[in-house]
Amino acid sequence: MSINLDLDGAYLPSFNQTFSHLNYNFKKNFVLIGSAHNLREIRIKERQKVKEIFLSSLFKNNGNFLGLNKFNLLSNYSKKDVIALGGISKDNIKLINLTKSIGFAGISYFK
């Protein structure tokens, strides 16, 4: 769909574990990004050839909660750039400096 719409990239959510997109020819600066919650999903995203991985959930206390230590531990297992996701607010944003994240993403932060 991204190719047909002449987009500059695509997002592969953690539940997308297929490799069919590797059969397509993308334009030169096409960027694939993906999300992961654990080491297994990180490895899948690497094999899917994503450029960056959204790793979650950093602060949001849900079933995928990582916290700072586990977030950094998982970040060390990949050479891909990692972006923090999940529960980021004005109260905890400075804590992202303690991670190996190159940035952050979130909905609640921008509300």
SVG drawing of the C-alpha trace seen along z (x, -y; Angstrom):
<svg xmlns="http://www.w3.org/2000/svg" viewBox="-5 -19 30 33">
<polyline fill="none" stroke="black" stroke-width="0.4" points="0.0,0.0 2.9,-2.4 4.4,-1.8 1.1,-2.4 0.5,-5.6 4.2,-6.7 4.8,-7.2 8.2,-7.7 8.0,-4.9 5.9,-2.4 5.3,-1.3 5.3,2.4 3.6,2.9 4.8,5.6 2.1,8.0 3.2,7.9 5.8,10.7 5.7,11.2 8.5,10.7 6.5,10.3 7.4,6.6 11.0,7.7 9.9,8.9 9.2,5.3 11.5,2.7 11.3,-0.5 12.3,-3.9 15.8,-5.1 14.9,-6.9 12.0,-4.7 12.1,-4.1 10.7,-1.2 10.0,-1.6 8.6,1.0 7.7,1.5 8.7,4.2 8.0,5.1 10.6,7.9 13.8,9.4 12.0,11.8 10.1,9.0 13.3,6.9 14.9,9.8 11.9,10.0 12.1,6.3 15.8,6.6 15.0,9.4 12.3,7.2 15.0,4.6 13.5,1.7 15.6,-1.3 14.3,-2.3 12.5,-0.4 9.8,-1.9 10.4,0.0 7.5,-0.1 6.3,-0.5 8.8,-2.6 6.7,-4.2 3.1,-3.1 2.3,-0.3 0.6,2.2 1.3,5.8 4.3,4.5 5.8,2.4 9.6,2.3 10.9,-0.5 14.3,-2.1 16.5,0.8 14.8,3.4 14.4,0.8 18.2,0.2 18.9,3.9 16.8,4.6 18.2,1.6 21.7,3.1 20.6,6.2 20.1,4.3 22.3,2.1 19.1,0.4 18.2,-3.0 15.6,-2.8 12.8,-5.2 11.0,-5.3 7.3,-4.8 4.6,-4.5 3.5,-6.6 5.8,-9.5 4.6,-12.7 6.0,-16.1 6.7,-14.6 9.0,-11.8 10.4,-13.1 13.8,-14.0 14.2,-10.3 14.5,-9.5 18.0,-11.0 18.9,-7.9 18.1,-5.6 19.8,-4.7 16.8,-6.1 17.4,-8.5 14.0,-10.1 10.5,-9.5 7.0,-9.2 3.7,-9.4 0.1,-10.6 -0.5,-11.6 2.6,-13.8 1.2,-16.0 -2.3,-16.3"/>
</svg>
